[in-house]
Amino acid sequence: MFERLQEAADRKADKLLLRVIHRLSQNETPKDIEVEPIDDGVRLSGRGLKRRMIDDAQLRNFGR
C-alpha cells in the first residue's frame, strides 16, 4: 500500500531535483567560471575558484 505512495513521492522528488539542477546550470556566473550539470547537482569549475568563492558574493550566493 505504501509502496505506491513512496514511488510517487520519489518521482516527484526526482522531477524537482532536475528542475533545480537546470535552473542552477542556467545561472549567470562570473568570468572564467563554468557550470556543468551533473546527476545530483551542478559542478562549478574555474581557475582560483576556492579563493573566488570567498571574495565574490555572486559565487557565495550561487544556489540562492
C-alpha positions as CSV (number, residue, x, y, z in Angstrom):
1,M,0.0,0.0,0.0
2,F,2.7,2.5,1.0
3,E,5.0,1.4,-1.9
4,R,2.9,3.2,-4.5
5,L,2.9,6.3,-2.3
6,Q,6.7,6.1,-1.9
7,E,7.2,5.6,-5.6
8,A,5.1,8.7,-6.4
9,A,7.0,10.8,-3.9
10,D,10.3,9.6,-5.3
11,R,9.2,10.5,-8.9
12,K,8.1,13.9,-7.7
13,A,11.4,14.5,-5.8
14,D,13.4,13.4,-8.9
15,K,11.5,15.9,-11.1
16,L,12.1,18.7,-8.6
17,L,15.8,17.9,-8.4
18,L,16.1,18.0,-12.2
19,R,14.3,21.4,-12.3
20,V,16.7,22.8,-9.7
21,I,19.7,21.5,-11.5
22,H,18.5,23.0,-14.7
23,R,17.8,26.4,-13.0
24,L,21.3,26.4,-11.4
25,S,23.0,25.5,-14.6
26,Q,21.4,28.4,-16.4
27,N,22.5,31.0,-13.7
28,E,24.9,33.7,-14.8
29,T,28.4,33.2,-13.5
30,P,31.4,35.5,-13.2
31,K,34.0,35.5,-16.0
32,D,36.0,32.2,-16.4
33,I,33.7,30.1,-14.2
34,E,31.9,27.2,-15.8
35,V,28.8,25.5,-14.6
36,E,28.2,21.8,-15.6
37,P,25.0,20.0,-14.7
38,I,25.7,16.5,-13.2
39,D,23.3,13.8,-12.0
40,D,22.9,15.0,-8.4
41,G,23.7,18.8,-8.8
42,V,26.0,21.1,-10.6
43,R,29.8,21.4,-10.8
44,L,31.5,24.8,-10.7
45,S,34.9,24.9,-12.2
46,G,37.5,27.6,-12.9
47,R,40.9,28.9,-12.1
48,G,41.2,30.1,-8.5
49,L,37.6,29.0,-7.6
50,K,38.3,28.5,-3.9
51,R,39.7,32.0,-3.5
52,R,37.0,33.5,-5.7
53,M,34.2,31.8,-3.6
54,I,35.4,33.8,-0.6
55,D,35.9,37.1,-2.5
56,D,32.9,37.0,-4.9
57,A,29.4,37.4,-3.4
58,Q,27.8,36.2,-6.6
59,L,29.6,32.8,-6.2
60,R,28.9,32.6,-2.5
61,N,25.2,33.0,-3.2
62,F,25.2,30.8,-6.3
63,G,22.5,28.4,-5.1
64,R,20.1,31.0,-3.8
